[in-house]
């Protein structure tokens, strides 16, 4: 199962991708329909939900803001 961390813009998505990949989490930048998120985020980082907690930890420690997580619980 794949999770998507919604990002506000492409710059945040690129920074997030670099941080996750440096931590060993393979991810891809994806386009989101802005109506899918509460904040209208247009980009997201798609990664395996098995890495959800680690991904949130990495993004938080690098101070990379993300909106909601789609597909995770």
N, C-alpha and C positions, 0 to 999 in steps of 0.2 A: 504494500500500500504506500502511496506517495502522499506527502504533506507539502503544503505550500505556505511559506512565510510571505505575507503581503508586504511590499516595500513601497514607500512613497514615490520614489523616482528611480531612474536608471542608475544614477550615481550611487545611491544606497544599495541597489541590487548588485552592482559590480563590487563594491566594498564587501558586502555580505558574502558573495560568491568566493571572493579571494580568501576571506577569513575562514569560511567553512572548508574550502578545499585545503587550506594550510593545516587544518585540524583533522584532515583525513576523511571528510564527509563530501562525497561526490554530489554535486548539485548542478542545476541548470537554471538560467534566467528564463522565465516565461512571461508572456503577456497575459494580463488579466482583464476581464470585462469589469470596468469600474463599478458596476452595480453589484458585483459579488461581495464587496467589502463595505463596511460601514463608513470608512474614510474615503472611498473611491480610489483606492490604490490601483495603479495601472500595471505594475510589475510585481513579480514574485520570484521566490527561490524555491524550486521543486527539489525535494530530497526524500530519501526513504524514511518513513515514519519511525523506523527502528532507531533512528538517530535524533528523534525529536528533542529529548531533554538535553542531549549534548549540543545540538544546534542552538537551542535557546540560550544555553550557558555561554557558548562561544560568541554569539551575537551580543549578548548583554555585556560580557567582559570586554569586548572591543567597542562598546558604546555605539553599536549600530542599531538604530531604531527600526522596528518592524511593527506592523499593525497586527492583525489577527493571524492565526494559523488555521489554514483551511485543510480539512481532512484529518486533523489530529484530534485527540480528545483531551 
